[in-house]
Amino acid sequence: MSSHTVVTRRPNTITLPSPGNYSGALHNYLQERKESHLLSWVEIPTMTSNLTQWTVHCKINGETKGTGVALQKAAARQAAAKQACEAIMSE
């Protein structure tokens, strides 16, 4: 039994190498199409009381495809990547 998850909607298919690794899956998806240079991230920390909240924008070819907000930068990045994967699959 495979540990890989495949998220698919024709014509776009994104394979998740491990559960919930949307950032890696997105990078691999673009790399297979020789478009990884189009992927960029904008990471914005915001202080709220004693905590830092992160807002991360996932951009493909300069267009924001996903935005994630969390107390951990990695969690915000994964949330943004998940939205971007969903946006790609719906195209």
All heavy atoms as an XYZ file, in Angstrom:
695
protein
N       0.849     -1.178      0.000
C       0.000      0.000      0.000
C       0.895      1.243      0.000
O       1.803      1.358      0.801
C      -0.884     -0.040      1.229
C      -1.930      0.994      1.250
S      -3.111      0.495      2.541
C      -4.035      1.923      2.646
N       0.664      2.160     -0.885
C       1.495      3.341     -1.051
C       1.175      4.401     -0.002
O       0.034      4.567      0.410
C       1.269      3.921     -2.441
O       1.956      5.124     -2.595
N       2.229      5.133      0.397
C       2.020      6.223      1.346
C       1.813      7.547      0.626
O       1.684      8.573      1.254
C       3.213      6.330      2.297
O       4.374      6.668      1.548
N       1.813      7.504     -0.709
C       1.623      8.719     -1.494
C       0.142      9.020     -1.645
O      -0.676      8.131     -1.788
C       2.246      8.591     -2.882
C       3.727      8.399     -2.859
N       4.572      9.295     -2.284
C       4.498      7.404     -3.334
C       5.806      8.870     -2.408
N       5.793      7.708     -3.045
N      -0.172     10.300     -1.621
C      -1.533     10.749     -1.847
C      -1.562     11.462     -3.186
O      -0.696     12.273     -3.468
C      -1.979     11.730     -0.735
O      -1.848     11.076      0.513
C      -3.403     12.176     -0.955
N      -2.523     11.157     -3.997
C      -2.654     11.824     -5.287
C      -3.915     12.664     -5.263
O      -4.997     12.163     -4.990
C      -2.717     10.814     -6.454
C      -2.937     11.532     -7.775
C      -1.446      9.984     -6.496
N      -3.730     13.955     -5.494
C      -4.852     14.872     -5.596
C      -5.029     15.127     -7.083
O      -4.114     15.588     -7.746
C      -4.543     16.192     -4.852
C      -5.691     17.165     -4.998
C      -4.238     15.922     -3.391
N      -6.192     14.817     -7.608
C      -6.353     14.924     -9.050
C      -7.696     15.513     -9.454
O      -8.696     15.262     -8.824
C      -6.165     13.548     -9.728
O      -6.266     13.718    -11.132
C      -7.199     12.546     -9.278
N      -7.642     16.317    -10.439
C      -8.790     16.803    -11.202
C      -8.242     17.040    -12.586
O      -7.263     17.726    -12.748
C      -9.333     18.126    -10.633
C     -10.200     17.931     -9.439
C     -10.977     19.201     -9.157
N     -11.537     19.096     -7.847
C     -11.777     20.101     -7.040
N     -11.495     21.310     -7.405
N     -12.290     19.918     -5.873
N      -8.824     16.465    -13.546
C      -8.311     16.599    -14.901
C      -8.389     18.037    -15.351
O      -9.349     18.707    -15.044
C      -9.077     15.696    -15.851
C      -8.950     14.251    -15.484
C      -7.607     13.704    -15.899
N      -7.482     12.316    -15.475
C      -6.413     11.851    -14.847
N      -5.413     12.634    -14.560
N      -6.348     10.595    -14.517
N      -7.388     18.567    -16.043
C      -6.201     17.911    -16.528
C      -5.017     18.005    -15.564
O      -3.954     17.528    -15.882
C      -5.883     18.669    -17.810
C      -6.283     20.074    -17.500
C      -7.512     19.919    -16.594
N      -5.142     18.637    -14.411
C      -4.014     18.843    -13.503
C      -4.007     17.812    -12.382
O      -5.012     17.594    -11.734
C      -4.065     20.246    -12.907
C      -3.978     21.317    -13.972
O      -3.203     21.198    -14.903
N      -4.784     22.342    -13.852
N      -2.852     17.192    -12.145
C      -2.690     16.220    -11.086
C      -1.505     16.626    -10.232
O      -0.433     16.896    -10.760
C      -2.457     14.808    -11.659
O      -3.565     14.465    -12.469
C      -2.293     13.786    -10.559
N      -1.693     16.666     -8.930
C      -0.618     16.996     -8.004
C      -0.471     15.829     -7.048
O      -1.431     15.429     -6.394
C      -0.918     18.304     -7.244
C      -1.032     19.461     -8.232
C       0.160     18.565     -6.208
C      -1.422     20.778     -7.609
N       0.738     15.262     -6.952
C       1.008     14.145     -6.063
C       1.651     14.665     -4.786
O       2.666     15.367     -4.838
C       1.963     13.128     -6.736
O       1.355     12.681     -7.933
C       2.219     11.945     -5.821
N       1.059     14.324     -3.640
C       1.614     14.723     -2.353
C       2.578     13.643     -1.880
O       2.168     12.521     -1.630
C       0.496     14.914     -1.324
C      -0.582     15.934     -1.683
C      -1.630     15.995     -0.590
C       0.030     17.293     -1.910
N       3.892     13.964     -1.754
C       4.869     12.965     -1.382
C       4.686     12.457      0.042
O       5.057     11.354      0.365
C       6.207     13.666     -1.550
C       5.901     15.109     -1.590
C       4.478     15.254     -2.025
N       4.136     13.249      0.908
C       3.797     12.816      2.260
C       2.543     13.563      2.672
O       2.271     14.645      2.161
C       4.951     13.082      3.228
O       5.219     14.460      3.317
N       1.769     13.008      3.587
C       0.495     13.636      3.955
C       0.655     15.105      4.345
O       1.438     15.441      5.222
C       0.019     12.793      5.129
C       0.679     11.479      4.941
C       2.021     11.785      4.315
N      -0.065     15.961      3.654
C      -0.093     17.369      3.992
C       1.075     18.197      3.511
O       1.163     19.368      3.833
N       1.986     17.633      2.737
C       3.137     18.403      2.260
C       2.786     19.111      0.952
O       3.273     18.764     -0.115
C       4.363     17.509      2.095
C       5.600     18.314      1.731
O       5.579     19.525      1.662
N       6.691     17.617      1.488
N       1.934     20.105      1.053
C       1.476     20.824     -0.132
C       2.583     21.672     -0.747
O       2.656     21.810     -1.964
C       0.269     21.703      0.209
C      -0.957     20.898      0.520
C      -1.302     20.592      1.835
C      -1.772     20.409     -0.490
C      -2.430     19.830      2.123
C      -2.896     19.650     -0.224
C      -3.220     19.367      1.090
O      -4.327     18.616      1.369
N       3.455     22.223      0.078
C       4.543     23.041     -0.435
C       5.467     22.219     -1.333
O       5.809     22.627     -2.442
C       5.329     23.637      0.738
O       6.424     24.386      0.282
N       5.849     21.032     -0.866
C       6.702     20.156     -1.664
C       6.003     19.665     -2.909
O       6.601     19.583     -3.990
N       4.726     19.332     -2.773
C       3.958     18.850     -3.920
C       3.841     19.929     -4.992
O       3.972     19.650     -6.184
C       2.570     18.406     -3.465
N       3.610     21.155     -4.560
C       3.490     22.263     -5.498
C       4.810     22.482     -6.229
O       4.842     22.646     -7.450
C       3.066     23.526     -4.754
C       2.870     24.782     -5.576
C       1.794     24.572     -6.640
C       2.491     25.944     -4.663
N       5.910     22.461     -5.482
C       7.226     22.630     -6.090
C       7.482     21.513     -7.115
O       7.923     21.779     -8.238
C       8.303     22.620     -5.017
C       9.679     22.862     -5.550
N      10.245     22.090     -6.530
C      10.612     23.785     -5.242
C      11.454     22.523     -6.807
N      11.705     23.548     -6.039
N       7.195     20.263     -6.738
C       7.409     19.136     -7.653
C       6.543     19.254     -8.907
O       7.000     18.978    -10.015
C       7.125     17.809     -6.947
C       8.147     17.496     -5.883
O       9.252     18.052     -5.867
N       7.786     16.617     -4.971
N       5.287     19.651     -8.708
C       4.359     19.831     -9.826
C       4.924     20.844    -10.829
O       4.946     20.596    -12.037
C       3.005     20.299     -9.301
C       2.017     20.700    -10.361
C       1.254     19.734    -11.020
C       1.828     22.037    -10.697
C       0.337     20.104    -12.003
C       0.920     22.401    -11.665
C       0.177     21.449    -12.312
O      -0.722     21.808    -13.279
N       5.398     21.969    -10.316
C       5.938     23.002    -11.204
C       7.271     22.589    -11.802
O       7.559     22.889    -12.959
C       6.070     24.326    -10.439
C       4.739     24.974    -10.048
C       4.974     26.136     -9.096
C       3.970     25.419    -11.276
N       8.077     21.878    -11.030
C       9.369     21.425    -11.524
C       9.205     20.447    -12.691
O       9.942     20.520    -13.674
C      10.146     20.774    -10.384
C      11.597     20.492    -10.705
C      12.362     20.035     -9.487
O      11.833     19.320     -8.650
N      13.605     20.454     -9.392
N       8.233     19.549    -12.598
C       7.972     18.605    -13.686
C       7.607     19.322    -14.976
O       7.850     18.815    -16.070
C       6.836     17.655    -13.305
C       7.225     16.631    -12.272
C       6.033     15.821    -11.776
O       4.917     15.989    -12.307
O       6.228     15.014    -10.855
N       7.027     20.501    -14.844
C       6.625     21.284    -16.017
C       7.657     22.342    -16.388
O       7.399     23.207    -17.212
C       5.267     21.945    -15.744
C       4.141     20.941    -15.798
C       2.946     21.344    -14.972
N       1.928     20.318    -15.024
C       1.992     19.145    -14.381
N       3.040     18.866    -13.629
N       1.036     18.261    -14.474
N       8.821     22.261    -15.725
C       9.909     23.224    -15.946
C       9.435     24.660    -15.691
O       9.808     25.592    -16.392
C      10.495     23.062    -17.336
C      10.940     21.641    -17.620
C      12.095     21.579    -18.524
C      12.530     20.181    -18.885
N      12.664     19.216    -17.864
N       8.588     24.817    -14.649
C       8.042     26.126    -14.292
C       8.321     26.489    -12.832
O       7.695     27.408    -12.298
C       6.534     26.140    -14.539
C       6.143     25.954    -15.996
C       4.642     25.894    -16.204
O       3.887     25.663    -15.236
O       4.213     26.080    -17.353
N       9.244     25.790    -12.187
C       9.492     26.059    -10.761
C      10.009     27.477    -10.529
O       9.829     28.024     -9.443
C      10.451     25.030    -10.159
O      11.703     25.076    -10.808
N      10.605     28.071    -11.548
C      11.090     29.448    -11.417
C       9.937     30.449    -11.255
O      10.150     31.587    -10.846
C      11.942     29.824    -12.631
C      11.182     29.830    -13.919
N      10.852     28.666    -14.591
C      10.659     30.852    -14.647
C      10.166     28.970    -15.682
N      10.033     30.291    -15.742
N       8.714     30.015    -11.538
C       7.554     30.900    -11.411
C       7.006     30.961     -9.991
O       6.171     31.803     -9.681
C       6.436     30.438    -12.351
C       6.772     30.407    -13.848
C       5.605     29.840    -14.635
C       7.146     31.794    -14.341
N       7.489     30.056     -9.113
C       6.994     29.967     -7.737
C       7.743     30.930     -6.828
O       8.969     30.964     -6.822
C       7.153     28.536     -7.213
C       6.730     28.265     -5.777
C       5.237     28.515     -5.583
C       7.099     26.839     -5.389
N       6.990     31.729     -6.058
C       7.611     32.618     -5.071
C       6.718     32.706     -3.837
O       5.524     32.411     -3.892
C       7.866     34.012     -5.657
O       6.658     34.648     -6.006
N       7.326     33.102     -2.743
C       6.630     33.202     -1.456
C       6.860     34.586     -0.869
O       7.964     35.113     -0.920
C       7.176     32.162     -0.476
C       7.098     30.759     -0.979
C       8.071     30.092     -1.673
C       6.009     29.858     -0.854
N       7.634     28.827     -1.978
C       6.383     28.653     -1.486
C       4.754     29.948     -0.266
C       5.540     27.554     -1.551
C       3.925     28.841     -0.323
C       4.315     27.668     -0.952
N       5.823     35.165     -0.301
C       5.948     36.417      0.455
C       5.543     36.083      1.878
O       4.413     35.648      2.131
C       5.038     37.523     -0.128
C       5.140     38.781      0.710
C       5.384     37.790     -1.582
N       6.492     36.252      2.815
C       6.265     35.897      4.220
C       6.270     37.165      5.061
O       7.258     37.878      5.101
C       7.351     34.926      4.686
C       7.360     33.653      3.860
C       8.573     32.777      4.102
O       9.612     33.293      4.555
O       8.479     31.565      3.832
N       5.141     37.427      5.728
C       4.968     38.679      6.476
C       4.686     38.367      7.945
O       3.631     37.808      8.263
C       3.800     39.513      5.898
C       4.016     39.754      4.399
C       3.637     40.819      6.661
C       2.790     40.246      3.677
N       5.629     38.726      8.845
C       5.366     38.536     10.271
C       4.616     39.745     10.840
O       4.879     40.886     10.467
C       6.769     38.437     10.874
C       7.624     39.251      9.962
C       6.989     39.149      8.585
N       3.664     39.482     11.722
C       2.908     40.542     12.388
C       2.869     40.224     13.873
O       2.503     39.118     14.266
C       1.460     40.609     11.849
O       1.494     40.769     10.439
C       0.702     41.778     12.465
N       3.253     41.190     14.687
C       3.219     40.987     16.134
C       1.796     41.220     16.644
O       1.185     42.243     16.366
C       4.169     41.946     16.844
C       5.640     41.650     16.610
S       6.162     40.027     17.206
C       5.960     40.202     18.957
N       1.262     40.239     17.373
C      -0.030     40.362     18.035
C       0.192     40.004     19.492
O       0.581     38.880     19.794
C      -1.084     39.421     17.424
O      -0.615     38.090     17.501
C      -1.359     39.776     15.975
N      -0.015     40.950     20.383
C       0.318     40.823     21.809
C       1.742     40.311     21.927
O       2.668     40.962     21.502
C      -0.680     39.997     22.598
O      -1.303     39.009     21.865
N       1.956     39.132     22.475
C       3.313     38.596     22.639
C       3.654     37.542     21.598
O       4.673     36.867     21.712
C       3.471     37.983     24.036
C       3.369     39.029     25.124
O       3.708     40.184     24.897
N       2.891     38.637     26.285
N       2.809     37.387     20.593
C       3.001     36.345     19.594
C       3.247     36.945     18.209
O       2.810     38.040     17.911
C       1.759     35.446     19.521
C       1.361     34.727     20.807
C       0.027     34.029     20.614
C       2.434     33.728     21.212
N       3.953     36.183     17.402
C       4.139     36.569     16.004
C       3.196     35.733     15.156
O       3.195     34.510     15.241
C       5.590     36.326     15.546
O       6.468     37.079     16.368
C       5.776     36.742     14.098
N       2.389     36.409     14.362
C       1.489     35.732     13.434
C       2.074     35.890     12.038
O       2.525     36.977     11.669
C       0.097     36.342     13.498
C      -0.912     35.642     12.626
C      -2.294     36.244     12.788
O      -2.450     37.455     12.731
N      -3.280     35.397     12.992
N       2.073     34.809     11.281
C       2.638     34.823      9.935
C       1.539     34.796      8.880
O       0.597     34.033      8.982
C       3.544     33.613      9.732
C       4.815     33.717     10.497
C       5.040     33.264     11.770
C       6.009     34.342     10.071
N       6.319     33.568     12.149
C       6.943     34.236     11.125
C       6.403     34.990      8.900
C       8.232     34.739     11.038
C       7.683     35.492      8.818
C       8.585     35.367      9.871
N       1.705     35.652      7.895
C       0.869     35.622      6.699
C       1.806     35.297      5.543
O       2.809     35.977      5.341
C       0.178     36.974      6.449
O      -0.622     37.286      7.585
C      -0.682     36.931      5.203
N       1.492     34.233      4.819
C       2.329     33.808      3.695
C       1.484     33.789      2.429
O       0.382     33.225      2.417
C       2.949     32.409      3.951
C       3.746     31.950      2.740
C       3.832     32.433      5.193
N       1.992     34.430      1.393
C       1.335     34.440      0.092
C       2.130     33.540     -0.844
O       3.349     33.679     -0.949
C       1.272     35.851     -0.498
C       0.536     36.826      0.362
N      -0.839     36.899      0.381
C       0.974     37.747      1.244
C      -1.212     37.840      1.237
N      -0.131     38.358      1.776
N       1.454     32.629     -1.496
C       2.062     31.750     -2.494
C       1.741     32.335     -3.862
O       0.567     32.472     -4.216
C       1.507     30.330     -2.364
S       2.148     29.203     -3.603
N       2.793     32.684     -4.603
C       2.593     33.301     -5.909
C       3.157     32.410     -7.006
O       4.217     31.814     -6.850
C       3.283     34.661     -5.969
C       2.675     35.676     -5.009
C       3.286     37.040     -5.205
C       2.536     38.047     -4.357
N       2.827     39.408     -4.788
N       2.419     32.337     -8.082
C       2.880     31.639     -9.269
C       2.802     32.626    -10.419
O       1.740     33.181    -10.702
C       2.030     30.389     -9.562
C       2.141     29.416     -8.379
C       2.484     29.724    -10.871
C       1.279     28.201     -8.472
N       3.957     32.877    -10.998
C       4.074     33.858    -12.077
C       3.570     35.233    -11.634
O       2.909     35.940    -12.384
C       3.346     33.371    -13.331
C       3.828     34.068    -14.585
O       4.943     34.584    -14.628
N       2.996     34.089    -15.600
N       3.855     35.575    -10.374
C       3.498     36.881     -9.842
C       2.077     37.007     -9.334
O       1.712     38.016     -8.735
N       1.248     35.995     -9.570
C      -0.157     36.027     -9.149
C      -0.334     35.225     -7.866
O       0.092     34.072     -7.785
C      -1.034     35.432    -10.252
C      -2.506     35.422     -9.910
C      -3.350     34.765    -10.997
O      -2.862     34.568    -12.125
O      -4.511     34.435    -10.686
N      -0.967     35.836     -6.856
C      -1.226     35.132     -5.608
C      -2.245     34.035     -5.842
O      -3.369     34.293     -6.253
C      -1.725     36.102     -4.515
O      -0.719     37.087     -4.277
C      -2.014     35.366     -3.216
N      -1.822     32.789     -5.579
C      -2.697     31.627     -5.751
C      -3.190     31.096     -4.414
O      -4.116     30.299     -4.373
C      -1.966     30.507     -6.495
C      -1.616     30.840     -7.912
C      -2.850     30.831     -8.780
C      -2.493     30.955    -10.252
N      -3.666     30.802    -11.100
N      -2.557     31.528     -3.314
C      -2.962     31.071     -1.993
C      -2.384     31.962     -0.909
O      -1.311     32.534     -1.078
N      -3.112     32.070      0.202
C      -2.669     32.847      1.355
C      -2.942     32.035      2.607
O      -4.040     31.505      2.782
C      -3.413     34.195      1.435
O      -3.152     34.933      0.237
C      -2.952     35.006      2.628
N      -1.932     31.939      3.463
C      -2.080     31.221      4.723
C      -1.706     32.106      5.889
O      -0.802     32.931      5.783
N      -2.415     31.946      6.995
C      -2.140     32.708      8.217
C      -2.065     31.727      9.374
O      -2.952     30.890      9.547
C      -3.248     33.756      8.492
C      -2.963     34.521      9.767
C      -3.397     34.709      7.310
N      -0.971     31.807     10.154
C      -0.792     30.915     11.300
C       0.262     31.490     12.232
O       0.983     32.431     11.882
C      -0.372     29.525     10.840
N       0.352     30.914     13.425
C       1.362     31.348     14.384
C       2.747     30.797     14.045
O       3.749     31.329     14.511
C       0.965     30.944     15.810
C      -0.289     31.637     16.344
C      -0.630     31.126     17.738
C      -0.097     33.152     16.369
N       2.801     29.759     13.249
C       4.075     29.205     12.790
C       4.206     29.445     11.297
O       3.272     29.195     10.525
C       4.146     27.710     13.083
C       4.105     27.401     14.566
C       4.025     25.910     14.830
O       3.631     25.137     13.958
N       4.372     25.520     16.036
N       5.393     29.927     10.896
C       5.608     30.250      9.489
C       5.396     29.025      8.592
O       4.780     29.129      7.531
C       7.011     30.815      9.290
C       7.292     31.234      7.871
C       8.556     32.073      7.675
C       9.776     31.553      8.327
N      10.993     32.293      7.924
N       5.873     27.869      9.010
C       5.724     26.652      8.201
C       4.256     26.285      8.012
O       3.846     25.864      6.923
C       6.486     25.497      8.836
N       3.451     26.455      9.043
C       2.021     26.148      8.945
C       1.325     27.118      7.995
O       0.457     26.724      7.207
C       1.375     26.185     10.323
N       1.696     28.391      8.055
C       1.116     29.384      7.150
C       1.513     29.084      5.706
O       0.700     29.202      4.786
C       1.565     30.787      7.549
N       2.753     28.653      5.513
C       3.237     28.314      4.165
C       2.477     27.106      3.603
O       2.097     27.088      2.436
C       4.732     28.038      4.221
C       5.377     27.858      2.874
C       6.871     27.688      3.043
N       7.522     27.483      1.787
C       8.514     28.220      1.323
N       8.981     29.222      2.037
N       9.061     27.961      0.179
N       2.256     26.089      4.440
C       1.516     24.911      3.986
C       0.068     25.276      3.633
O      -0.478     24.768      2.648
C       1.543     23.806      5.046
C       2.880     23.112      5.176
C       3.334     22.428      3.902
O       2.546     21.864      3.157
N       4.635     22.492      3.644
N      -0.545     26.145      4.436
C      -1.919     26.573      4.155
C      -1.995     27.328      2.826
O      -2.921     27.122      2.035
C      -2.451     27.430      5.298
N      -1.007     28.184      2.581
C      -0.966     28.927      1.316
C      -0.743     27.981      0.144
O      -1.386     28.104     -0.909
C       0.133     29.983      1.363
N       0.137     27.006      0.321
C       0.427     26.032     -0.735
C      -0.801     25.170     -1.027
O      -1.079     24.839     -2.184
C       1.609     25.162     -0.343
N      -1.538     24.813      0.016
C      -2.758     24.015     -0.180
C      -3.752     24.785     -1.040
O      -4.332     24.230     -1.978
C      -3.390     23.660      1.164
C      -4.639     22.825      1.014
C      -5.252     22.467      2.348
C      -6.513     21.634      2.141
N      -7.207     21.330      3.375
N      -3.951     26.059     -0.734
C      -4.860     26.875     -1.541
C      -4.377     26.965     -2.984
O      -5.170     26.920     -3.922
C      -4.986     28.281     -0.959
C      -5.826     28.365      0.279
C      -5.975     29.803      0.759
O      -5.585     30.759      0.092
N      -6.537     29.961      1.948
N      -3.062     27.094     -3.165
C      -2.505     27.184     -4.515
C      -2.734     25.877     -5.279
O      -3.101     25.908     -6.458
C      -1.016     27.512     -4.445
N      -2.528     24.736     -4.608
C      -2.779     23.428     -5.246
C      -4.246     23.322     -5.669
O      -4.543     22.880     -6.785
C      -2.443     22.294     -4.291
S      -0.669     22.042     -4.036
N      -5.134     23.744     -4.802
C      -6.560     23.700     -5.121
C      -6.895     24.615     -6.288
O      -7.716     24.275     -7.151
C      -7.388     24.049     -3.883
C      -7.302     22.987     -2.810
C      -7.866     23.407     -1.459
O      -8.163     24.622     -1.269
O      -7.990     22.539     -0.584
N      -6.249     25.771     -6.331
C      -6.486     26.714     -7.434
C      -6.005     26.122     -8.760
O      -6.694     26.228     -9.786
C      -5.782     28.040     -7.152
N      -4.832     25.480     -8.728
C      -4.296     24.872     -9.953
C      -5.213     23.761    -10.446
O      -5.484     23.640    -11.640
C      -2.876     24.333     -9.701
C      -1.902     25.507     -9.568
C      -2.433     23.391    -10.822
C      -0.527     25.108     -9.098
N      -5.705     22.938     -9.516
C      -6.553     21.816     -9.906
C      -7.880     22.265    -10.484
O      -8.500     21.557    -11.266
C      -6.774     20.883     -8.720
C      -5.525     20.128     -8.332
S      -5.783     18.940     -7.026
C      -6.489     19.935     -5.725
N      -8.328     23.456    -10.102
C      -9.620     23.940    -10.604
C      -9.482     24.663    -11.941
O     -10.480     25.034    -12.538
C     -10.282     24.831     -9.565
O      -9.555     26.051     -9.429
N      -8.255     24.880    -12.392
C      -8.045     25.584    -13.665
C      -8.308     24.679    -14.830
O      -8.195     23.503    -14.796
C      -6.608     26.123    -13.734
C      -6.363     27.220    -12.733
C      -4.924     27.731    -12.735
O      -4.035     27.091    -13.346
O      -4.683     28.767    -12.120
